[in-house]
């Protein structure tokens, strides 16, 4: 149900083509669709601007119920609409071509009658690109097109009943029967000519796209517990891989608030070193060689090009992010601001050193070899870590106050541990003797300064009793899998959890909802300290908290399980995958989890 033109974030399913992502609500409206790239200013952005954001509507004209699913093993969304007069199914895909990803964006909406008659209406109405441009319909030798700034859009179809639409949109109506097939296709480009596809070929393209996704899914090597959720999360992450470069976006959207009343509206359509590292864990574990190599190569080339400093994140094209721009539109449910850009780009975050080295170690262990330039660059980063760990930083949560965050120090320990192993394997040059010495100093510093006898827990930073859920990452990293980490888990459960969900750090529940990734980090940490049964129970509860098609946003409100923050959120799905893998790998000789979904009380 739409309120003030908006729907709950749980309503959205996502489709993509390796270059952009479209979000489709349960009522059939495409409310988010940047063309041609994921990080472009979106021409369809009803998600953030109901009045003039733009959408692609396709919905029955009568009252209806809707039920949907992804076609098995794909990112093709199938929605079945039922009215008093009939049943029809809409299959939505950002289609691929014979040779793979198309050089333009092509959204195909295939409508099949199932029984009786269902009358549909459709409307293709581009928006104002976050109040920066005005769309207009222009005649061409091959029919009308819609122009919005540099973007050109056309609508093609089969028995789709076009009926004009005025000077800013195209509209139409048609009715299904028990055996009918209709098609609505929206095709777009930016700063280049527009190809107009043959609609009859597009119908076949939907089936080809399904086959292409299913071929990709068959490459998975994971058959452990929660396999259905892991596979869906892997497919969701595949949507965030920007195939022109190999970069991995943190999320598909911008400016969705992390609090039910608004606030913390950030743009996540960038490639974070941290998120890329976590995703590569999954890609390597699944044996997905092409994506792994592309992401590692992009990451290393980008770091070298913009070095010697290691930046927190980069654009999907491998450039340094520009300044933050605020747009004069209302935001989701009028909870702005709407921004392009992210102010964390200039921060020092020491944890990225550990993220980078952990990825490269896994890459080498998977049977790959580093070239000399990468080896020298990594040795220089390891040397820098030996000095930089003593500095305060913004921490993993990109906070405004620079402190000696515990998880940042643990990340530097992780970086040097991996650097030592890579050096011993002959993959990077350098002085491993120094790296060992500094690693020991970090370990001792954390033991002395970051532990609270009162809390019986690692704390967020020295001199406080506040807790930080990111410390949980360093059970899996190997920094601590003993009694101190187990006791820290107990403290975090007592102070930072609400049901199955975990808040990021002490006091943040007043500002935002629970952070989905932290909840899965807790499951991973539990099994790392030998608390297998608790880990499995928590995973079962968390897997049940996805939306109806298996997607997660950044945040979930424990009060009503509503989604908040950007979506689909890569880190949420990555945390699910890595928790499942960690539990499976550490408990192979114990009774397996059933993966049965049970909702948390």
Secondary structure, DSSP 8 states (H G I E B T S, - for coil): --BTTB--GGG-EEEE-SS-EEEE-TTS-EEEE-SSSTTS--SB-TTT-TTTSEEEEEEESS--EEEEEE-TTSS-EEEEEE-SSEEEEEEEEE--BTTBS-SSEEEEEEEEEEEE-EEEEEEEEE--TTTT---EEE--TTS-EEEETTEEEEEEEES--B----SS-EEEEEEE-TT-EEEEEEEEEESS------HHHHHHHHHHHHHHHHHHHTT----STTHHHHHHHHHHHHHTEETTTTEE-SBS-B---SSTT-----B--SEEHHHHHHHHHHHHHHT-HHHHHHHHHHHHHHHHHT-SS--SEE-TTS------EEESS--GGG---EEES-GGGG---THHHHHHHHHHHHHHHTT----HHHHHHHHHHHHHHHHHTTS-B-TTTT-SS-B-BHHHHHHHHHHHHHHHHHHHTTSS-S-HHHHHHHHHHHHHHHHHHSEETTTTEE-SBTT----BGGGGHHHHTSS--SHHHHHHHHHHHHHHEETTEE-SBTTGGGTS-EEHHHHHHHHHHHHHTT-HHHHHHHHHHHHTTS-TTS--EEEE-TTT--EEEEESBHHHHHHHHHHHHHHHHHTTTS-----------
